[in-house]
Amino acid sequence: MSATEGFLHGLQLAFTPELLLTALIAAFVGTLIGVLPGLGAVAGAAIALPLTFMFDPVVGLVLIAGIYVGAQYGGSTGSILLNIPGDSTAVVATFDGYPMAQKGRAGPALAITAIGAFIASTIGLVFIVYSSGFVASFAITFNAVDYFALTAGGLLILARISGGTLAQGLLPMILGVVIATVGMESTSSYPRYTFGNLDLTLGIHIAVLAVGIYGVSEILYLIEDKRQRASYKKIRIKDLVPSRSEIRQSWGPWGRGSILGFILGTLPMPSATISTFVSYRMEKGIARNKSQFGKGAVQGLAGPEAANNSAAIGSIVPVLVLGLPFSAVLALMISAMIVHGIQPGPLMMEQQPDLFWSVIGALAIANVMLLVLNIPMIGIWVRILQIPRYILIPVIVLVASMGVFSVSNNMVNLYLMLALGAVGYFLRKYNYSLASMLVGFVLGPLIEDNFVRGMRVSQGDPAYFLSSTFAVVIWSVVVLIVIGAAVRTLLKRRAQRRLLDSTAK
Amino acid sequence: MTLEPRTEHEAEPGGENLETPPEEHVEGRRSGSVVFATLSLVLAVGYVWMAFDMPNGTSGDPGPGTWPRVTGIAWVGISVLALIESLKVVRTAPADLFPTGKSLKLVAFFSAATVAYVILLPILGAYIVSSVYMFYVIGLLRSKWDIRGGIYAVVFGVGASLIFIELLQVRLVAFPW
C-alpha cells in the first residue's frame, strides 16, 4: 500500500459514525482544555486517559491525539483575549496576539491562529503520511544497541533540554525511571519494591502517575491563583474576518512555522513550546517591521501558532513509527496503546495498517473539525473562559478520582494519586521538569528491556552498546548536549562572578 | 480589565536564570531545595539498598536486581548533584513560591477535604461523598455556603457519580447501604 493509498484508506476507515463522533468529542474536549486557563494539555489528557481504556484501541488513540492537537488550538484564545496563556505553548501568542486585541483586532487575531493551526496541522499530516514509511523502513533495521541509544539517549537529551539546571532535568527523569521499576519484573516475575502489597505487583499505572503529578498539582496551582474572573468583549463571526493585508502578512509565517514546527516536533525535546519561541525569533529576524513586534505584529502571531501546531503533529511520528514518546502527552498515548495490547514501532505500519492509517485519517478529520469548532464557536470558547473556578476545580477532582479508580477498580490508585500529587506540586515549585518524569516512566521499561537484551547478546560486554554507528552518533549528541551545556553554564557563571567582583571593586 | 499573565516560575527551556533575587527569597528557596535534595538522596540510598537484596544474575544474563542497581546508583549520583546545585546555584526566587495567608488556608483546607473525600469514598459511597465534597469545596472557594452552592453540588456530584457508575460501569461503591 502506497502512502497516498494508505491515507485514503485511513480516511475511509475513520468515516465511521463512531470515529467521527470520537474525533468531534476529542476536538471539543481538547479545545476546551486548551481554552481553560491553567489546565494544560497534559493534565487534561491525563484526566481523560482512564476513560480511553473503556473503548476500542483506535477510539482511545484518536481521543488522546485529538485532545493533544485540540489543546494546541485552544491554548491561544486566552492569550489573545485576556493575556492569559492556557498553556506554555501559548505564551508566545500573548506577545503580539494581546496587543492586536487591544487595538480592536481580537477577531482577526483569533482567525489567524485558527487558520494557521489548520494549515500547519495539514502540512504536518502530509509530512507524516509521506515520511512514516521511510522512517519505519530505516527503523526496522534497529537492534537492541540502537534502541537503547535512542531511548536512553533521547530521554537524557529531553531531560537536559526541559529542565533549568542539570539536576532539575535529570532528577525527575530518574524518578520516573525508578517508579517504573515497581511491580513484577517482566521476564522473571520477581516482585520489585512491592513491600508485600499484592496491589503493587502490577506496578504503578501511568494514569495514576500522570493525574497525580500533573492533574493534582495543576489543581493546587489553580487554587493558589489569585486572579479574578476576566472580563471580555463579545466577538461576532463577522468580526473574525482578517483584512487582506493581515492575510498577506500571514502566508509566509504560516508556511515557515509549519516546516520548522514539524522538524522540531520529531526531535526529543518539548518541541511544541520551543518551536513557538524559535519561530518568533525567526520571524522577528527576517521581518522588515521589527519595531512592530510586541505591539501587534501579525507575523509574530501567525508563525509561532503554526509552528506549535505542526510540532504537535510532528511529534506523533516517533510515537507511531518508533514507539518512542518525547513529550508528556505522547507518553500517555503510548501507554494507551500498550494497555490496548498494541506494540507501537516500525512494524505497526506493516502488521496493523488499519490501526495506523485510521489514526492518521481520524487526525485529519479532527483537524477539519477543529477549524469548524474554533471559528463559529469562538463566542462559546470566550464564555468558557469565564467558568467559575469554584465549579471547575471540584468537578476536575471528581472526574480525575473516579477515572483513576476505574483503571483497575482499586483504591490504592487513589492513595498513590494523592501522594504523587504532593510530589508533583513540590517538584513544580522547585522548577523540576515533570515532562521528563512522565517520559522517564514510560521509557524506563523499554530502556531496561534493551539493556538486558544487549547484555545477553554481548555476553555481558558493555562496549557492545557502542557497536553501531547510529548509537555512536546518538551518544555523541548526548555528550555534547548534556556535558557541553553544563560546561557552558559553568563558564557563564564564572564570567558573571568575575563581572560582579569587578563591579564591587 | 487588564490582567497580568500567569507568573511563570520555570526558566526558559534549556536556559538558566542567574539573576540575583532578594536575599530572603534565595535563602527560603535554597533551604527548601536542600531539604528536597537530601530527601531524594535518602530515598535513593534506600532504593539501592533494596536493589542489592534482589537476584543480580550474571553480566551475560542480568537478573531482576541489575537494572534497579544501575538506576539506583544513578539516582544517588543525581541527588548528590541536586544537593550541590541547591547549595551553590543562585536562582531567581519568585516572591510567591509557596502560598501564604488566605491562599495557604485555601490550599490546606482544600487538600484536607480532598484527602477526606478519597478516604470516605469507599465508606459512604460516591453519590453522597461527591455531593458533600462538591458542596464543601464550592463554599470554600466562594467563601460562603448557600443554597446555590448546594444545587451545584448535588447536580455535579450526583451527575459525575451517575456517569461513572451507571454509564461507564465503574465499580465504585454507590451508597453505604
Chai-1 contact restraints between the chains, C-beta under 6 A:
chainA,res_idxA,chainB,res_idxB,connection_type,confidence,min_distance_angstrom,max_distance_angstrom,comment,restraint_id
A,M54,B,L168,contact,1.0,0.0,6.0,A-B,restraint_1
A,L82,B,L3,contact,1.0,0.0,6.0,A-B,restraint_2
A,N83,B,L3,contact,1.0,0.0,6.0,A-B,restraint_3
A,N83,B,P5,contact,1.0,0.0,6.0,A-B,restraint_4
A,I84,B,L3,contact,1.0,0.0,6.0,A-B,restraint_5
A,T94,B,P5,contact,1.0,0.0,6.0,A-B,restraint_6
A,I161,B,P13,contact,1.0,0.0,6.0,A-B,restraint_7
A,I161,B,G14,contact,1.0,0.0,6.0,A-B,restraint_8
A,G164,B,A11,contact,1.0,0.0,6.0,A-B,restraint_9
A,G164,B,E16,contact,1.0,0.0,6.0,A-B,restraint_10
A,T165,B,E16,contact,1.0,0.0,6.0,A-B,restraint_11
A,T165,B,E85,contact,1.0,0.0,6.0,A-B,restraint_12
A,A167,B,L81,contact,1.0,0.0,6.0,A-B,restraint_13
A,A167,B,A82,contact,1.0,0.0,6.0,A-B,restraint_14
A,A167,B,E85,contact,1.0,0.0,6.0,A-B,restraint_15
A,L170,B,I78,contact,1.0,0.0,6.0,A-B,restraint_16
A,L171,B,I78,contact,1.0,0.0,6.0,A-B,restraint_17
A,L171,B,A82,contact,1.0,0.0,6.0,A-B,restraint_18
A,I174,B,A74,contact,1.0,0.0,6.0,A-B,restraint_19
A,I174,B,W75,contact,1.0,0.0,6.0,A-B,restraint_20
A,I174,B,I78,contact,1.0,0.0,6.0,A-B,restraint_21
A,V177,B,T71,contact,1.0,0.0,6.0,A-B,restraint_22
A,V178,B,T71,contact,1.0,0.0,6.0,A-B,restraint_23
A,V178,B,W75,contact,1.0,0.0,6.0,A-B,restraint_24
A,T181,B,P68,contact,1.0,0.0,6.0,A-B,restraint_25
A,E185,B,P64,contact,1.0,0.0,6.0,A-B,restraint_26
A,S188,B,P64,contact,1.0,0.0,6.0,A-B,restraint_27
A,Y190,B,P64,contact,1.0,0.0,6.0,A-B,restraint_28
A,I223,B,L106,contact,1.0,0.0,6.0,A-B,restraint_29
A,I223,B,V107,contact,1.0,0.0,6.0,A-B,restraint_30
A,I223,B,F110,contact,1.0,0.0,6.0,A-B,restraint_31
A,E224,B,P99,contact,1.0,0.0,6.0,A-B,restraint_32
A,E224,B,S103,contact,1.0,0.0,6.0,A-B,restraint_33
A,A230,B,L3,contact,1.0,0.0,6.0,A-B,restraint_34
A,S231,B,M1,contact,1.0,0.0,6.0,A-B,restraint_35
A,P270,B,P13,contact,1.0,0.0,6.0,A-B,restraint_36
A,I274,B,P13,contact,1.0,0.0,6.0,A-B,restraint_37
A,Y390,B,I138,contact,1.0,0.0,6.0,A-B,restraint_38
A,Y390,B,L141,contact,1.0,0.0,6.0,A-B,restraint_39
A,Y390,B,R142,contact,1.0,0.0,6.0,A-B,restraint_40
A,P394,B,M134,contact,1.0,0.0,6.0,A-B,restraint_41
A,P394,B,V137,contact,1.0,0.0,6.0,A-B,restraint_42
A,V395,B,F156,contact,1.0,0.0,6.0,A-B,restraint_43
A,L398,B,S130,contact,1.0,0.0,6.0,A-B,restraint_44
A,L398,B,A160,contact,1.0,0.0,6.0,A-B,restraint_45
A,M402,B,F164,contact,1.0,0.0,6.0,A-B,restraint_46
A,S406,B,V170,contact,1.0,0.0,6.0,A-B,restraint_47
A,N409,B,R171,contact,1.0,0.0,6.0,A-B,restraint_48
A,M411,B,P122,contact,1.0,0.0,6.0,A-B,restraint_49
A,L414,B,V118,contact,1.0,0.0,6.0,A-B,restraint_50
A,Y430,B,S33,contact,1.0,0.0,6.0,A-B,restraint_51
A,Y430,B,F36,contact,1.0,0.0,6.0,A-B,restraint_52
A,N431,B,E10,contact,1.0,0.0,6.0,A-B,restraint_53
A,E448,B,W67,contact,1.0,0.0,6.0,A-B,restraint_54
A,V452,B,P62,contact,1.0,0.0,6.0,A-B,restraint_55
A,M455,B,P62,contact,1.0,0.0,6.0,A-B,restraint_56
A,Q459,B,G60,contact,1.0,0.0,6.0,A-B,restraint_57
A,G460,B,S59,contact,1.0,0.0,6.0,A-B,restraint_58
A,G460,B,G60,contact,1.0,0.0,6.0,A-B,restraint_59
A,T489,B,E16,contact,1.0,0.0,6.0,A-B,restraint_60
A,Q496,B,L18,contact,1.0,0.0,6.0,A-B,restraint_61
